[in-house]
Amino acid sequence: MPQVIWGMNFKKMRTAVALDLEFDGDTLLCAATSWSDGALNLTQSWVSHSSSGYENLQPALIHALIHQLWVYHQQGIVLVTWGGTSSDWPKLYLHATEDYKSKVKEMALASVDIPLISAAANGMMMSLTSTAMGMGLGARPACDSEDVPRLWNSGEVNKQHDVVKHVNWDAWACAALWDKLFSSCQFSRPALSWVTKRSGVRAVRLHRKGVPGEYTLPSVKDILGWAPPETVFVVPEYLRAENLTAWLRD
């Protein structure tokens, strides 16, 4: 089982930047990053524009995004995603220039994937939308994830703008959840709540990781060393942590 560190005098939460991408197959459509500090309230859209509106993310902007994430990583800022280990990071790795591919893997290993912690510890994974509702952030505006490729590829600017609002909200919600997880949990394992399909509420407590003067959540690299969870139910193959992280072992 993962080690839980108790009895440390945690002073502050580590600053985090949340990342979210939208894609259609291997094509990157748009992205967003968002700071965890509520006082900053800073969410940045990463979009490429054409004469008629939006276009797929262009190589130069993809490289700029990867480089900016690398700068954050070098500064000790936590990169946090919602399920990005099996989606966002592999897409960035695919599109990274050769001199940045190893950097993308390093960032992915050092990042915090919030639902992956739950999947690796107890076999349960939850959606960002249901968790945002369970943690009091409200429902996602604009569109649902499964509608993104259709809306983007319609070529209609208002529909593409809904996709941009969608990716911005996902990044913001992930950063806001980082804040909420530690808002009153300095000396206990932070609880993650989500709304079920039957409108019930479930919760799990996440394992915490501490360094002197700060606290954070386990990284993807930490999770790779955990034994598979013992559960009373069968965990689907696509939700098993060892499968979600398989590309990092190549």
Stockholm file with secondary structure:
# STOCKHOLM 1.0

chainA/1-250         MPQVIWGMNFKKMRTAVALDLEFDGDTLLCAATSWSDGALNLTQSWVSHSSSGYENLQPALIHALIHQLWVYHQQGIVLVTWGGTSSDWPKLYLHATEDYKSKVKEMALASVDIPLISAAANGMMMSLTSTAMGMGLGARPACDSEDVPRLWNSGEVNKQHDVVKHVNWDAWACAALWDKLFSSCQFSRPALSWVTKRSGVRAVRLHRKGVPGEYTLPSVKDILGWAPPETVFVVPEYLRAENLTAWLRD
#=GR chainA/1-250 SS CCCCCCSCCCCEECCEEEEEEEEETTEEEEEEEEESCTTTCCEEEECEEETTEEESCCHHHHHHHHHHHHHHHHTTCEEEESSGGGTHHHHHHHHSCHHHHHHHHHHHHHSEEHHHHHHHHHSCCCCHHHHHHHTTCCCCCSCCGGGHHHHHHTCCHHHHHHHHHHHHHHHHHHHHHHHHHHSSCTTSCCEEEEECTTSCEEEEECCCEEETTEEECCCHHHHHTSCCCCCSSCCCGGGCHHHHTGGGGC
#=GC SS_cons         CCCCCCSCCCCEECCEEEEEEEEETTEEEEEEEEESCTTTCCEEEECEEETTEEESCCHHHHHHHHHHHHHHHHTTCEEEESSGGGTHHHHHHHHSCHHHHHHHHHHHHHSEEHHHHHHHHHSCCCCHHHHHHHTTCCCCCSCCGGGHHHHHHTCCHHHHHHHHHHHHHHHHHHHHHHHHHHSSCTTSCCEEEEECTTSCEEEEECCCEEETTEEECCCHHHHHTSCCCCCSSCCCGGGCHHHHTGGGGC
//
